[in-house]
Amino acid sequence: MKPAIFKAYDIRGTVPDELDGRAALAIGRAFARHVQQGPVVVGWDMRASAQELRSAFVNGLAAEGLEVIEIGRVSTPILYFATAATRAGAGAMITASHNPGRYNGFKLCAANAVPIGIESGLAAIRDRALTLADEPAPPTHQRVGERNFKDAYYQSLLELFPARPRLRAVVDAGNGIGGEALLGLFERLPLETTRLYFEPDGSFPNHEADPLKAENLRDLQRAVRERGADLGIAFDGDGDRAVFVDETGEAVPADLMTALFCDVILERKLLGAGPGIPILYDLRSSRIVPETLRARGAEPVRSRVGHAFMKAVMR
């Protein structure tokens, strides 16, 4: 295990040279000592190394006496939802997000799904894990349960966003977990969907599951134009990032999508939105975002990049 696998707001490395079962065990023990109370909700994606890392990580948590709730193969947003819904002490998603198949890692959060980044505990977890890596593991006292949160997650989204437009959409899951994790949601919406690469495959045989790279959108753009769809959606590997394509097949810049989402949320007073409400946007955005927010009566708040940092400011 190398210190370099501990990034600004997650853990990522190549398997097995940088990250293996022994490292996952040490990270699990270090994480347990950091959060000190359970249960810990654990989910994972479709990568080939997921089961080995899951087993070792969970053993590390249990060895330190924490209860574990496994929620299966899910997207990262479902892991966050389950952590908050169960009022768990912490959560962990085993994933390397948009990285190639040889990578894997962990996204860690505390109670209420508060992200743990390098400035909010991950550095301490790193230092403790590096020390524990050379120690023999204590006996494991298994306190592991299983639960399914997909239906509850879908229902929460349907309640938050009541509009049900009838649209034709092309969705490219990139062989990541997004297609499998959201299939039940798509079936509850009046969408006519063309589904590309919905089969979870951690080797990513068609293209990288990184929609921020233009070359990974070509199949989606082509399908949108050929089928006369209203829009296209491309997900990353763990389903917590999406890029949108318009009806002409052109990718919509992320800051324009932010402005559009904010416009809808504020216009329809969703999520408790109202006059003067502060809304964060990251510093990479163009002026369209704060201008849109001010036009709708909200207070734009500029933030540094990174979900762990932004969520801390939000709270």
N, C-alpha and C positions, 0 to 999 in steps of 0.2 A: 504494500500500500504506500503510495506516494502522497506527500502533502499537496501536490499540485492538483489532485483530483477534487479538492475542496475549492469550489468557485465562489463567486460573489453571493449567489443565492441558491446553490444546489451542489450536489456531488456528482461528478461525471468522469469516467475513465474507460479505457479499453479493457476488455475482458479477454484473458485472465491476467495479463501482465501488470496492469495497474489496479485492477479491482477483481477480487475473487471471493470465494466463500469465506475464507479466513478473515479477509478485510471486512466483509459484510457482517460477520459475527462481532467483530470489534466495534464497528459503527453502531450496531444494534445495542450493544452494552453501553457504549458511550452516550448514545441518545437516551437510553433509559435513565442513566444517572443524571443527565441534564434535565429532563422533564420531571423526573422523580415520581410521577403519578400517572396511572393509566385510567381507563384502557387506552391502548394505542391502536388506531385504525390503520390497517395496512392494505394497500392495493398494488397492482402491478400491471404492466402492459404485456405485449405479445413477443418481446424479445426472447431469443433462444436461451439466454442466460438468466431469465427472470426467476425460474423456479429454484435454481441453485442459490441465488442471492436472497430470494424470499425466505427459504428455509433457514439459512444461516442467520439472517437478520432477525427473524422471529425468535429463533433460539437464543439470540443475544438478549432480546427484550425479556423473554421468559426467564432466562438465567438470572436476571436482575430483579425478578419478582413481579414484573408488570403483566397485567392482563392484556391480551391481544384480541382484536376483532378483525378477522380477515374478510374483505369484501370482494375478493376475486379479481378477475381481469377487467379493469375499468379504465376510464379516462381520468386524467388528473382533476378536472372539475368535480367529478363524482366523488373522488377521494376527499376533496375539500368539503363538499356538501355533507358527506357522511360524518366527517370529523366534527363539524358544527352541530349536526342533527342529533348525534349521540351524546353531545356534551363531553366528548372524550378528552383525555388529558393531552393527546397529541395525535398526529397522523403522519404517515410516510407513504409516498408513492415511489415505487421502484420503476424508474424510467430514465432514459437519456434524451427524452424529448425529441428534437428534430435531428439529433446526431445519427451518423451511419450505424448499421447493424452491429458492428464490432464493439460499440460503446454500450454501457449501461450506467446506472447511478441511482440517486435518491433525491427526492424533493421532500423536505421535512417541514412540518408545521407544528405549532404549539396548540393549546386549547383555542377553540373558536376559529380554527384554521388560520391562525396568525402565522405568516411565513417566517421561517428561521433562516436568516442570511448571515453572512460573514460578520456583520456588525451587530447581530442580535442573537448570538449564541453558537453559530456554526464554527467559529474559530475555536471556541472552548471544546466543542464536540470533536473537532479535528485533533486537537492536542491530546485529549483523553483517549481517543481511538488509536492514535499512534502509539501511545503507551500500552494500551490493552492488547495490541496486536501480538505482542511477544509473551503474553501471559496465557497459561492454560485456561480454558473456559470452565467455569463452575458448572455443577450439575444443573440441568434444565428442569424446571418445574412447570410443565406445560399448562398454561391457562389460556387456551386459544379457542375462540368461538368463530362462527361464520354467520354473515348476514348479507342480504342483497338489498341494495339501495337504489337500483336503477329506476324502478317505478316511482318511488318517492321523489327522486330527482326530476324525472320527466314532469310529474304533477306540479312541482314547485315552479318550473319554467312556464308551464301552461297557465298557471295562475298569475304569474308576474306579467306576462305578455299575452293579453286576451285576444289580440287581433289574429284572424285566421285567413290571410289572403290566399286565394287560389292561384298558385304560380307553378310554372314549369322550371325546375331547377336541376342542374347537373352538379353532383357532389363527388369530389375526388378525395377519398380517404387515404390515398398514398400507401395502402397496405399497413397503415398504422392502426391504432386502437379506436380511432374516432368513428369509423363506420360501424363496427360491432357495438360500441358503447352507446351510440345514438340511434341505432336502427329502430328501437322501440319508440323513440320520440318522432321520427319521421313518419312512422305508421299512424300516429295520432294527429298528424297535420294534413290539411287538404293540398298537399304538394304532389305534383307529378314528377317523380325524381328519376333521373338517369344516374346510376351508381357506378362509379369507376373505382376499381381497386379496393373494394370493401373487405376482401379476404385478409385478415390479419397475418402478416408475414414479416418477421423481424429481419429478414434479409433484404427487404425492400426491392423486389425484383424489377419493378417498373420504373421507378424514379425515387430519389430521396424524398422523405416525408418532411420537406422543408419548403413551405409555400412562399417564403420570402425570396427564394431564388427563382428568377424568371424562367429558367429552363424547366422547372418542375411544374409550371402552369400550362405548358403547351398542349398536353392532352385535354385538359379541362377547357381551354379556350377553343380548341378545335371542336369539341363536342357541343359546346354552347352554341357556336355558329351553325353547325350542321343540323342541330335539332331545333333551332329557333327558340332556345330557352330564354326565360326572363332573367336568369342570373346563374352564376356558378360559384361554388364554395369549395375551397381546398383546405384540408386540415393538416396539422403537423402530426408527428408520431404519437404524442400522448393526448391529442385532442383538446389542448388548451390554447391553441392559436389557429386563426383562420384568416385566409385572404379571399377577397370577393372579386368576381369577374362580372362585368355588366353584360347587357344583352348583345353587345357588339363583339364580345370576346376580349375586351380590354380590361386589364387588371385595375382595380380601383385603389389608389394610394391609401395607406392605412390611416393617415390623418383625415382624409376626406370621409372615410368610413366612421371614424370617431365623431366627426361633426354630424354626420347623418344620424348615427345612433343617439347622440345627445339631443338632437332636434326632436326626434320621435319621443324620447323619454320625457323631455320637458313639455312638449306640446300636449302629450296625453297624461301628464302628471303621474307617470309610473314611478315605482320604487321610492315613493315619498317625495318626489321632486316638487319644488314650489319656488316662488320668488325668493331670490337671494341665496339659494342653496349653493354651497361650494362644490365644484366638480373639478377633479384633478385631470390634467393631461400632461404627457411627458414632453421634455424640452426639444424632442426631434420634430414636433408638430409645427405646421405652418400657421400663419395668422388666422386661417379659416376657423380653427377650433375655438380660440378665445372670442373671436368675433361672433360666431354662432351662439356661444354660451351667453354673451352679453345681450345679444338681440332677443334671447328668450328670457332674460331677467335673472340668469344664474351668475355666480361669481367664479370666473376661471382661476384655477390655482395651478401654476406651473411647477412640475416636479422633475426630479432626476429620474433617469431611466432605471427600470427594474421593478418587477411587481412587489418584491419584498419591501423595497423602500417606499413605493407608492402606497401600499396598504398600511404601512406604519403611519404615514402622514394622514391618510384617511381616518384612521382610528383616533 
